Amino acid sequence: MKAKIKKLIRNKENPVFLGLGNEIRGDDGVGIFITKKIKKDYKTIIGEKNPEKHLKKIKKEEPDLLFIIDSMDNNSPPGSVIFSEAKNIKKRSMSSHRMPIPVLVEILKDKLPNLEVYLIGIQPKKIDIKEELSDEVKETAETIIGLLRDLSR
């Protein structure tokens, strides 16, 4: 994953990171947690659980590369990472967002045809009402934050 992200960032002029989730639902807030931590290194947008509200902001940034960071249940061990081109995500995939990620990507690609979109999905342990990330998810988040900070230098 590190080599792929490095290549993508180095070959693009305007990468943007979109953090999704709900901070009061434990591990569901991991996308926001990571995005807040890298805001000094990259252009970031906190999309929370309603990414459709940020379509204009994303378009205004004119990214050529968008990383969507979100919790994603794929029946893996907690903290596992899924790194994929967004076009590989099924349209009817489960989502805690009002607008599923594939629909969001379709709208963005219509407005920004040269945009490449990737998902960094992290398997949650629990999405109960609580404010902390589980240890497994926080460890993965910190690893991703370190990787992204290293690549920004």
C-alpha positions in Angstrom: 0.0 0.0 0.0 2.8 2.4 0.9 4.5 2.1 -2.5 1.2 2.6 -4.3 0.2 5.7 -2.3 3.7 7.1 -2.7 3.6 6.7 -6.5 0.1 8.2 -6.7 1.0 11.3 -4.6 4.3 11.8 -6.4 2.6 11.7 -9.8 -0.3 14.0 -9.0 -0.3 17.8 -8.5 -3.3 18.2 -6.2 -4.1 15.3 -3.9 -7.0 15.8 -1.4 -8.0 13.6 1.5 -11.7 13.2 2.5 -12.3 11.9 5.9 -15.7 10.2 6.5 -17.4 8.8 9.6 -19.1 9.7 12.8 -16.7 10.6 15.7 -19.2 9.6 18.4 -19.5 6.1 17.0 -16.1 4.8 18.1 -14.2 3.2 15.1 -16.6 4.8 12.6 -14.7 8.1 13.3 -11.4 6.7 12.1 -11.5 8.6 8.7 -12.0 11.9 10.5 -9.3 11.1 13.1 -6.7 10.5 10.3 -7.8 13.5 8.2 -7.5 15.9 11.2 -4.0 14.6 11.9 -2.7 15.2 8.4 -4.3 18.6 7.7 -0.9 20.4 8.1 0.6 18.1 5.4 -2.2 17.9 2.8 -5.4 19.5 1.7 -8.1 17.8 3.7 -11.9 17.8 3.9 -13.9 16.5 6.9 -16.9 14.9 5.3 -18.4 13.3 8.4 -21.4 11.1 7.7 -22.8 13.3 4.9 -20.1 13.5 2.2 -22.7 14.9 -0.3 -22.7 18.2 1.6 -19.0 18.7 0.6 -19.3 18.1 -3.2 -18.9 21.9 -3.9 -15.9 22.1 -1.6 -14.2 19.1 -3.2 -14.9 20.5 -6.7 -13.5 23.9 -5.7 -10.2 22.2 -4.6 -10.0 20.8 -8.2 -8.2 17.6 -7.0 -6.6 15.3 -9.5 -6.4 12.6 -6.8 -8.9 12.0 -4.0 -8.3 9.6 -1.1 -11.5 8.7 0.8 -10.6 7.5 4.3 -13.4 5.7 6.1 -14.2 2.7 8.3 -15.4 -0.2 6.2 -16.7 -3.6 7.3 -15.3 -6.4 5.2 -15.4 -9.2 7.8 -11.6 -8.8 8.4 -9.8 -8.5 11.7 -10.2 -5.1 13.4 -7.7 -2.6 12.1 -7.2 -4.3 8.7 -6.8 -2.0 5.8 -8.5 -2.1 2.4 -6.8 0.0 -0.2 -8.7 0.1 -3.5 -9.6 2.2 -6.5 -13.0 3.5 -5.6 -14.4 2.2 -8.9 -13.9 -1.3 -7.5 -16.4 -0.7 -4.7 -19.9 -2.1 -5.4 -22.6 0.4 -5.9 -24.8 -1.3 -3.4 -22.2 -1.7 -0.7 -23.2 -1.2 2.9 -22.6 2.4 4.0 -23.3 4.4 7.1 -23.5 7.5 4.9 -26.6 9.0 3.4 -24.9 8.9 0.0 -23.0 5.6 -0.6 -19.3 6.1 -1.6 -19.8 4.7 -5.2 -22.6 7.3 -5.9 -20.4 10.1 -4.5 -17.5 9.0 -6.7 -19.8 8.9 -9.8 -21.0 12.4 -9.2 -17.4 13.7 -8.6 -16.1 12.0 -11.7 -18.9 13.6 -13.7 -17.7 17.1 -12.5 -14.0 16.3 -12.5 -13.4 13.7 -15.3 -9.6 13.4 -14.7 -10.0 12.7 -11.0 -8.6 9.5 -9.6 -10.3 8.2 -6.4 -9.0 5.7 -4.0 -10.5 4.3 -0.8 -8.5 3.7 2.4 -10.9 1.6 4.3 -10.3 0.4 7.9 -12.1 -2.5 9.4 -13.8 -1.3 12.6 -14.0 -3.3 15.8 -17.0 -1.5 17.3 -19.2 1.3 16.2 -21.1 1.8 19.4 -21.8 5.2 20.8 -18.4 6.2 22.3 -15.8 8.7 21.4 -12.6 6.6 21.5 -11.2 4.4 18.7 -10.5 0.8 19.6 -6.8 0.0 20.2 -6.6 -2.0 17.0 -8.1 0.7 14.8 -6.1 3.5 16.5 -2.9 1.6 15.9 -3.7 1.2 12.2 -4.7 4.9 12.1 -1.4 6.0 13.6 0.5 3.8 11.1 -1.4 5.5 8.2 -0.8 8.9 9.6 2.9 8.2 9.9 3.1 6.9 6.4 1.3 9.9 5.0 3.4 12.4 6.9 6.6 10.7 5.7 5.4 10.9 2.1 4.6 14.6 2.4 8.3 15.5 3.1 
